[in-house]
Amino acid sequence: MQTLRRPVAPRDCDILGHMNVAAYIDAVSDAMFALQAAVGLGRREIDATRRSFVAAHVEADYRSEMLAGEVFTIESRVLHVGTKSARFGHRMIRMGDGATVFQAENVSVYFDLEARQALPMPEELRRALESLREKQGNDA
């Protein structure tokens, strides 16, 4: 599912003239919040429950430079749903030529923001993630 679409801003670029490593990870973070919202864990729910997914592990593959002004989308997928965590895949696509310029997988943990500890996911959230994974045809 498409979770993000935006241009590369000049502030996203480093002294080498291309999108900085931190900006790629920032984009994945924003995509994750969109994906969370799609399964019922949006801003309102986070504020009410003080629970959210938090990043625990990220693997990234940079394939092509992105320059200021280029527009990209991120497509995100649910790859695996566990008891306290889930694994997600993200693919950044440059709109100008359709090239995959970046891919990442992350493991995120369902987290109590007050107690600062991992929690088992509520069954409703697990079902929503599994349903999305199945719709996407993921067997990973």
N, C-alpha and C positions, 0 to 999 in steps of 0.2 A: 504494500500500500504506500502511496506517496505521503510522506510525513513532513516534508519541508520543500520549499521552493523560494530561492532568493538569489540576488546578485552578490558577487564578491565585492565587498566595499573596500576602498583604498586602505582603511584602517585594518583590514584583514590581511594585508600584505606585509612582507618583511623587507629588509634592505636588499634582498636578492630580486625583488620585483614580483614575486609570486605569493600565492596564499600561504600563510604561515601554518606550521604544524598545529599550533594551538587553535587556529580558526577551524580546521577540519574537525577537531574533537569537539569544539563548541557547537558546530553544526550537528554532529551526532547527538550531543546532549539535547539540543532543541528538538531533534527528530524523536528522541526517546520520550520527551514530555508530550508530544503530539500522539505518539503511539499509546502511551499510558491513558491519555484522555479518551482515546477511541475505545478502550476497554473499561471505561468507567472510573478511572483514577485521575481526574482532572484537578485543576486548581482548587475548586470548591471542596472536593472530597479530601484532598491533601490537607487543606486548612481545617476541615472538620474533624478528621481522624488523626492528624499529625503522623500519617504514614505515607510512604512513597517508596519507589524503587530508587536505589543509589548504585552508582557504578562501583564494581568490585574488580573488574578485569577488562582490558580492552586490547585487541590485536588489530593492527591497522596495516593496510597495503596501499601505498601511494603509487599511482600509476601514471599520472600526467599532471603537469602544472595547470593551475587555475590562475587567471590574471584578473585584476580589478575590472569590473564591468561585465565579466562573463556571468551568465545565469546558470544555476545548477538546481537540480532536484535531488532529493534523497528518497529512495524507496527502502522501507524497513520491513523486516519479516521476523516473526517469532520462530525460533529454531528449536527450542526445547523449554519445557516447563517443569520445574522441580517443585520441591516442597516450600523452600524459602527463597529460591532464586529462579531466574529464567535467562536463557541465552537468546540474543537478538542479532540479526544480520542487517547491515546497512550498505547500500550501494549509492554512491554519488555519481550523477550523470550530468555531463555538460550539455546544456540545451542546444548550443550552436551546432554540434555535430553528433550528438547522441552517444559520445564516448563515455565509458565508465572510467572515471578519473581517480576514484578512491573507493576502497571497500573496507569495512570494519566489522568485527564481531565483538560484542560485549556481553559480559555476564553482569546482571544487576540483581541486587539482593533486596527483598522486601524488608523495609526498615522502619522501626519506631523512632521518629524524629525527636521525641522527648527522652526516652530511655537510652537512645543511641545504640540500639542493638537490633540484630536480625530477628524477624518473626516469621512463622509459617504464614503463607498467603491465605487469605480468606477463600473459601471454596468458590464463591461467586467470581472472584478475580481469576482464580486458576481456570475455571470453566471458560471465562471470556477469552483468556489467552490461548487455551487449547482450541477453542472454536476458531479463532483467528488463524492459528497455526494450520489447522485442518483445511480451512478455506483457501489458504495460500499453497496447499499441497506440499507442505514441509514434512519430511520423514526423518529429519535429523534429530 
